[in-house]
Amino acid sequence: MAGYYLEKSENWYHVRSNSLPARSHPVTSTIDDELNKLKAWEELSTSSSKAETICVGLSGLGDVYECVKDLLHLPSTQQALFQFPDQKWVSEVLDASVKLVDVCETTRDLLLQMKQSVQDLQSGLRRRKSTEESSLQFCINAFISARKKMKKDIVKGLEALKQMKNKLGSSPPIGIEDHLSMVARVLKQVCVITISIFHSLLTFMSVSMSKRKSSAWLLVLKFVHKEQISYEGNQNKNEVESVDAAIHAISKKISRKDCDIEKKVEKAKTRLDSLEVTIEDLESGLECMFRHLIQMRVTLLNILAY
């Protein structure tokens, strides 16, 4: 997946960037380049909600956090932070870092729940030949119910991300020396792009099984900034939507007492297998992000407490 990121990134340099202040170390130039790639990724993600796109973002974000680690270990960075520990942006970044850890943990739990529901449905479909259609519908209903239970935590996560983004953009650093200004800008930009990638991941998981949406769910979709993709014949469906379409097709066959259901079941099995692999890839990416977030927060706290 990292290779895919590098291959794609070669075509991303034409995107307009916000240049950082005067650079005192090569690591700042590297961070600038990596952030520009992720800004271009944001544009790509608006037209693709597939897991591969999110994995690309997580991979690129990991590269950024490696650069941030190098930046925070520079003596000039540590000296600047130690001399000006009470800047408002410092508390904002620290606050965002702990909240991002919370969102990351919640998202990992949600992925685990989704994987469990996928595995339960896979098991139900495999047992189909020895069960009645009513039992198959029961398994499908259990899958749908599990997905609906996830909505509350997804809504909370999206709302938390929105609040963080608004707060981080509220107080640009003014009147501080050049290197510290650069550090402030980088750390805030890193937090904002992390918010964007977590938002894409939560959105990926938030596809509703029902075409009818509650008013509360519509409020969340306004923040998503994407139209829901229809069930019929759209090649841009992500992995979750593809499973939903397959399950929806089986339910229609059952309700019509259609005997020709085997092809639909086999298609659902294939898509569920694909979704399970996708979830595991996302879990791996999130595990890396969790470690990066903890490391950045601990490093900042250690510098400020020195």
Secondary structure, 3 states (H helix, E strand, C coil): CHHHHHHHHCCCCCCCCCCCCCCCCHHHHHHHHHHHHHHHHHHHHCCCCCHHHHHHHHHHHHHHHHHHHHHHCCHHHHHHHHHCCCCHHHHHHHHHHHHHHHHHHHHHHHHHHHHHHHHHHHHHHHCHHHCCHHHHHHHHHHHHHHHHHHHHHHHHHHHHHHHHHHHHCCCCCCCCCHHHHHHHHHHHHHHHHHHHHHHHHHHHHCCCCCCCCCHHHHHHHHHHCCCCCCCCCCCCCCHHHHHHHHHHHHHHHHHCCCCCCHHHHHHHHHHHHHHHHHHHHHHHHHHHHHHHHHHHHHHHHHHHHC
